[in-house]
Amino acid sequence: MPLPPLPDPASPAERLAALARGVGNTTLLFSALMLANTGQALSTLVRPFSRRACRDANRWLYDRWGGLCVLVSTKVNGARLVVTGDEIPRDEDVILMANHQEMADVPFLWDYAGSKGRVGDMKWIVKDALKYAPGLGVGMAFLEMVFVKRNWTEDRATVRRLFATFHEDRIPLWLMTFPEGTRFTPAKQERNRKRAAQTGIEPLRHLLVPRTKGFVAAVLGLRGYIDAVYDVTIGYEQGVPTLWQFVEGLPKVAHMHVRRFPMATLPEADEAVAAWLIERYREKDDLLEGFYRDGRFPGPSRD
C-alpha cells in the first residue's frame, strides 16, 4: 500500500515559518529560472555555427539552476539523502529508472545527481503538457527533454529520433525515467491491479506494474552508448511530501537504494527487456516492503 501523505506541522508558528520558506524559495528559484531562460534564448544565436556550443551553454545553465535547487534543498531547507546500495561512478552515461510517488521525487533525484556532478546531464521523459509550463517548459524544450503523450503510436517516432540524436552526437546523458508512467496513488493502484489481472501479470504491493514500451525503446535505441541502467528506489519516513511541502522544507530525509546494471547484462530482444523491467520492479516492491517494515533499505549508508 502507498505511504500516506506527509502531514503539515501541527503548530501555527511552524506552518507560518514553512510558508515563509516556501514563498522565499519559490521567488528565488523562479527568478533564477527566468534568467536561465534568457540565457537559453541567447544560446540560439550560436546554434547555426555550432550545435555543440549551443548544447554546452544550455547544459551549463541547467547545471547552475539545478545546483541552486540542490543548494536550497540541502542548505536552506536542511534536507538530506540517505543513499544505500551500489557505489556509482561519476562519468557514466546511463538510464536511471525510479519509482514515482510525488513530484518531490524530482528534486530529491536532483540532489542525488548533484552528488555525482551530473545535474546538467539529466534529461527527463516527461508528459507533453509540461512543455507549456511557464519557464520550466521553455527550459526543458531547449534541453531536448523527451516529451511524450503516453500514446506509443504517436510517441514512437519522436522518441526514436531523439534517442538517435543523443547517440549520434554523443551527448552526456542521465536519461531519467519513471516507468510506472504516473504517480502512485491508491486509485491508480486499483486500476493497475485490474489491468495486470487482465494481462496475467501479478500486481505489486507498493508500485504500479511498469509500462514497458518507452523503457524498451530507450534500451534498444541507446545500446552501444549507455554504460548502465541505474535502478533507484525512493522511500520516505513519515509520509510522502508534495512538491510544495518540499519547497517549504518540510521533508527532512529521503532514502534512496541504488542498483547498477551494466548494459552488457541486459537482454537484447524487446520482449526479454520488458520482462527484465518487470522483474526489477518486483525486486523494488520487495525493497519497499522491507523499508516500510524496518525504516531503512539494506546495506550501509553512503550519505
C-alpha positions as CSV (number, residue, x, y, z in Angstrom):
1,M,0.0,0.0,0.0
2,P,1.2,3.6,-0.6
3,L,2.6,5.6,2.3
4,P,0.2,8.3,3.4
5,P,0.8,12.0,2.6
6,L,3.3,13.9,4.8
7,P,1.3,15.8,7.4
8,D,1.7,19.5,7.8
9,P,3.1,20.9,11.1
10,A,0.6,21.0,13.9
11,S,1.8,24.3,15.2
12,P,0.6,27.5,13.5
13,A,4.0,29.0,14.1
14,E,5.7,26.1,12.3
15,R,3.2,26.3,9.4
16,L,3.8,30.1,9.1
17,A,7.6,29.5,9.1
18,A,7.2,26.8,6.4
19,L,5.0,29.1,4.3
20,A,7.7,31.9,4.5
21,R,10.4,29.5,3.4
22,G,8.2,28.3,0.6
23,V,7.5,31.8,-0.7
24,G,11.1,32.8,-0.4
25,N,12.4,29.7,-2.1
26,T,9.9,29.9,-4.9
27,T,10.7,33.6,-5.6
28,L,14.5,32.8,-5.7
29,L,14.2,29.7,-7.9
30,F,11.7,31.2,-10.3
31,S,13.7,34.4,-10.7
32,A,16.8,32.3,-11.4
33,L,14.8,30.2,-13.9
34,M,13.8,33.4,-15.8
35,L,17.5,34.4,-16.1
36,A,18.4,30.9,-17.3
37,N,15.6,31.0,-19.9
38,T,17.0,34.3,-21.1
39,G,20.4,32.7,-21.5
40,Q,18.9,29.7,-23.3
41,A,17.2,32.1,-25.8
42,L,20.5,33.8,-26.4
43,S,22.2,30.4,-27.0
44,T,20.2,30.0,-30.2
45,L,22.5,32.7,-31.7
46,V,25.4,30.2,-31.8
47,R,23.4,27.2,-32.9
48,P,23.7,27.8,-36.6
49,F,27.5,27.7,-36.2
50,S,27.9,25.0,-33.6
51,R,25.2,22.7,-32.1
52,R,27.7,21.5,-29.6
53,A,28.4,25.0,-28.3
54,C,24.6,25.7,-28.0
55,R,24.1,22.4,-26.1
56,D,27.1,23.2,-23.8
57,A,25.7,26.6,-23.0
58,N,22.3,25.0,-22.1
59,R,23.9,22.3,-20.1
60,W,25.9,24.9,-18.1
61,L,22.7,26.9,-17.4
62,Y,20.8,23.8,-16.4
63,D,23.6,22.7,-14.2
64,R,23.7,26.1,-12.4
65,W,20.0,26.3,-11.9
66,G,19.7,22.7,-10.8
67,G,22.7,23.3,-8.5
68,L,20.8,26.2,-6.9
69,C,17.8,23.9,-6.3
70,V,20.1,21.4,-4.6
71,L,21.7,24.3,-2.5
72,V,18.2,25.4,-1.4
73,S,17.2,21.9,-0.6
74,T,20.3,21.0,1.5
75,K,21.5,24.3,3.0
76,V,18.3,26.3,3.3
77,N,15.8,23.5,4.0
78,G,18.2,21.1,5.7
79,A,17.0,18.1,3.7
80,R,19.4,15.2,3.2
81,L,19.6,11.9,1.3
82,V,20.3,8.5,2.9
83,V,21.8,6.5,0.0
84,T,22.4,2.8,0.1
85,G,23.3,0.1,-2.5
86,D,25.9,0.1,-5.2
87,E,28.6,2.7,-5.5
88,I,28.1,4.7,-8.6
89,P,30.9,6.3,-10.7
90,R,30.7,9.9,-11.8
91,D,31.4,9.6,-15.5
92,E,28.9,7.1,-16.9
93,D,26.1,7.7,-19.4
94,V,23.1,6.0,-18.0
95,I,19.3,5.3,-18.0
96,L,18.0,6.0,-14.5
97,M,14.7,4.5,-13.5
98,A,12.9,5.3,-10.3
99,N,9.6,4.7,-8.6
100,H,7.3,7.7,-8.5
101,Q,5.2,8.7,-5.5
102,E,5.0,12.5,-5.8
103,M,6.7,15.4,-7.6
104,A,9.0,15.8,-4.6
105,D,10.8,12.8,-6.1
106,V,12.2,15.0,-8.8
107,P,14.2,17.5,-6.6
108,F,15.5,14.7,-4.4
109,L,16.8,13.0,-7.6
110,W,18.4,16.3,-8.5
111,D,20.1,16.1,-5.1
112,Y,21.4,12.6,-6.0
113,A,22.6,13.7,-9.4
114,G,24.3,16.7,-7.9
115,S,26.4,14.4,-5.7
116,K,27.8,13.0,-8.9
117,G,28.2,16.3,-10.7
118,R,25.6,15.3,-13.3
119,V,22.6,17.6,-12.8
120,G,23.3,19.3,-16.2
121,D,23.2,15.9,-18.0
122,M,19.7,14.9,-16.7
123,K,17.1,14.6,-19.5
124,W,13.7,13.6,-18.4
125,I,10.9,11.6,-20.1
126,V,8.0,13.9,-19.3
127,K,4.4,14.4,-20.2
128,D,3.9,16.6,-23.3
129,A,1.7,19.1,-21.4
130,L,4.7,20.2,-19.4
131,K,6.2,21.9,-22.4
132,Y,3.6,24.7,-21.8
133,A,4.5,25.2,-18.1
134,P,5.8,28.8,-17.6
135,G,9.5,29.0,-17.5
136,L,10.1,25.3,-16.9
137,G,8.6,24.2,-20.2
138,V,10.7,26.5,-22.3
139,G,13.8,25.4,-20.4
140,M,13.0,21.7,-21.0
141,A,12.5,22.3,-24.7
142,F,15.9,23.9,-25.1
143,L,17.4,21.0,-23.2
144,E,15.9,18.4,-25.5
145,M,13.8,16.7,-22.9
146,V,11.7,13.8,-24.2
147,F,8.1,14.9,-24.3
148,V,5.6,12.1,-24.7
149,K,1.8,11.9,-24.9
150,R,1.7,8.4,-23.4
151,N,0.3,7.1,-26.6
152,W,3.0,4.9,-28.1
153,T,1.6,5.2,-31.6
154,E,2.1,9.0,-31.5
155,D,5.3,9.0,-29.4
156,R,7.3,6.3,-31.2
157,A,8.8,8.4,-34.0
158,T,9.7,11.3,-31.7
159,V,11.3,9.1,-29.1
160,R,13.4,7.2,-31.6
161,R,14.5,10.4,-33.3
162,L,15.7,11.9,-30.0
163,F,17.5,8.8,-28.9
164,A,19.2,8.6,-32.3
165,T,20.4,12.2,-31.8
166,F,21.7,11.5,-28.3
167,H,23.6,8.5,-29.6
168,E,25.0,10.1,-32.8
169,D,26.1,13.4,-31.1
170,R,27.4,11.6,-28.0
171,I,25.5,13.9,-25.6
172,P,26.5,13.3,-21.9
173,L,23.3,11.8,-20.6
174,W,21.4,10.7,-17.5
175,L,18.1,9.7,-19.0
176,M,15.6,9.9,-16.2
177,T,12.5,7.7,-16.4
178,F,9.5,6.8,-14.2
179,P,8.4,3.5,-15.9
180,E,5.2,3.5,-13.9
181,G,4.1,6.3,-16.1
182,T,2.4,8.3,-13.4
183,R,2.4,8.9,-9.6
184,F,1.4,6.1,-7.4
185,T,-1.9,6.5,-5.6
186,P,-4.5,4.1,-4.2
187,A,-6.9,4.8,-7.0
188,K,-4.3,4.2,-9.7
189,Q,-3.1,1.1,-7.9
190,E,-6.6,-0.4,-8.1
191,R,-6.9,0.4,-11.8
192,N,-3.4,-1.0,-12.3
193,R,-4.4,-4.2,-10.5
194,K,-7.3,-4.8,-12.8
195,R,-5.2,-4.2,-15.9
196,A,-2.5,-6.5,-14.6
197,A,-5.0,-9.2,-13.9
198,Q,-6.3,-9.0,-17.5
199,T,-2.8,-9.5,-18.9
200,G,-1.9,-12.3,-16.5
201,I,0.7,-10.2,-14.6
202,E,0.8,-10.4,-10.8
203,P,0.1,-7.0,-9.2
204,L,2.6,-5.3,-7.0
205,R,2.0,-4.1,-3.4
206,H,3.8,-0.7,-3.3
207,L,4.2,0.1,-7.0
208,L,2.4,0.1,-10.3
209,V,3.3,-2.5,-12.8
210,P,5.7,-0.6,-15.1
211,R,4.8,0.4,-18.7
212,T,7.5,-1.3,-20.8
213,K,7.4,0.3,-24.3
214,G,9.3,3.5,-23.5
215,F,11.9,1.7,-21.5
216,V,12.4,-0.9,-24.1
217,A,12.8,1.8,-26.8
218,A,15.4,3.6,-24.6
219,V,17.5,0.4,-24.0
220,L,17.4,-0.6,-27.7
221,G,17.9,2.9,-29.0
222,L,20.8,3.8,-26.7
223,R,22.6,0.4,-26.6
224,G,26.3,0.9,-27.5
225,Y,26.2,4.4,-26.0
226,I,24.7,3.9,-22.5
227,D,27.0,2.3,-19.9
228,A,24.5,1.1,-17.4
229,V,20.9,1.2,-16.0
230,Y,20.6,2.7,-12.5
231,D,17.6,1.4,-10.6
232,V,16.7,3.9,-7.8
233,T,14.1,3.1,-5.2
234,I,12.9,6.1,-3.2
235,G,11.4,5.8,0.3
236,Y,10.1,8.4,2.7
237,E,9.9,8.1,6.5
238,Q,6.9,9.9,7.8
239,G,4.8,10.3,4.7
240,V,5.1,11.3,1.0
241,P,5.7,15.0,0.6
242,T,4.2,17.1,-2.1
243,L,6.3,19.4,-4.2
244,W,5.1,22.4,-2.3
245,Q,6.0,20.7,1.0
246,F,9.4,20.1,-0.4
247,V,9.8,23.8,-1.3
248,E,8.6,24.7,2.3
249,G,11.4,22.5,3.7
250,L,9.1,20.0,5.5
251,P,10.6,16.7,4.4
252,K,14.0,16.4,6.1
253,V,15.1,12.9,4.9
254,A,14.6,10.8,1.8
255,H,16.1,7.4,1.3
256,M,17.4,6.0,-2.0
257,H,18.6,2.5,-2.7
258,V,20.6,2.4,-5.9
259,R,21.4,-0.7,-8.0
260,R,23.7,-0.6,-11.1
261,F,23.1,-2.9,-14.0
262,P,25.8,-2.8,-16.8
263,M,24.2,-2.5,-20.2
264,A,26.1,-5.7,-21.3
265,T,24.0,-7.7,-18.8
266,L,20.6,-6.6,-20.2
267,P,18.8,-8.8,-22.8
268,E,18.6,-7.7,-26.4
269,A,15.1,-8.8,-27.6
270,D,12.1,-6.5,-27.0
271,E,10.1,-9.0,-25.0
272,A,13.1,-10.0,-22.9
273,V,13.9,-6.3,-22.0
274,A,10.2,-5.8,-21.0
275,A,10.3,-8.9,-18.8
276,W,13.6,-7.7,-17.3
277,L,12.0,-4.4,-16.3
278,I,9.0,-6.1,-14.7
279,E,11.3,-8.4,-12.7
280,R,13.3,-5.4,-11.4
281,Y,10.0,-3.8,-10.3
282,R,9.2,-7.0,-8.3
283,E,12.5,-6.6,-6.6
284,K,11.8,-2.9,-6.0
285,D,8.5,-3.9,-4.4
286,D,10.3,-6.2,-2.0
287,L,12.8,-3.4,-1.2
288,L,9.9,-1.1,-0.3
289,E,8.2,-3.9,1.8
290,G,11.4,-4.1,3.8
291,F,11.8,-0.4,4.0
292,Y,8.3,0.1,5.4
293,R,9.0,-2.7,7.9
294,D,12.5,-1.7,9.0
295,G,12.6,2.0,8.3
296,R,15.7,1.6,6.1
297,F,17.0,0.0,2.9
298,P,19.6,-2.8,3.2
299,G,23.3,-2.1,3.3
300,P,25.5,0.7,4.7
301,S,24.6,4.3,4.1
302,R,26.6,6.4,1.7
303,D,25.1,9.8,2.6
